[in-house]
Amino acid sequence: MGAPIGSRNNPNGRPPKSKALTNMLEVALGKTHLYKGKSVSGKRILADLVASVVVTGRLQFPDDNEISIVSIKDWMEFAKWAYERIDGKPVQPISGEEGGAIIIEYVNTPYPTSNVSPESSGDTPEPK
């Protein structure tokens, strides 16, 4: 037998979808690891590594392996990525003429229907 008439089977609605990868990264980066002789969260390790690449152009992993950014273009892309994570993407304002406001005008011009003859061939009458 179903639910009574007028009631819902799911009154709270569908639960929101989780962002699976985001949740997994949150859990993984929340764990602590031994880093430079200290117990540090994965988030702090990641932040330290990102800052190192931006400042020096080199990345030294916790196991002492090191890589260098290949070109200035690669470094610029990485620095841009880091700044966008810190400050957000730059706002690109939209403006009207000479930097002023954008004006949106709504014009409602209904076609007259009182002067349409029954013999008309279905053509739309001209507005007055």
Secondary structure, 3 states (H helix, E strand, C coil): CCCCCCCCCCCCCCCCCCCHHHHHHHHHHHCEEEECCEEEEHHHHHHHHHHHHHHHCEEECCCCCEEECCCHHHHHHHHHHHHHHHHCCCCCCCCCHHHCCCCCCCCCCCCCCCCCCCCCCCCCCCCC
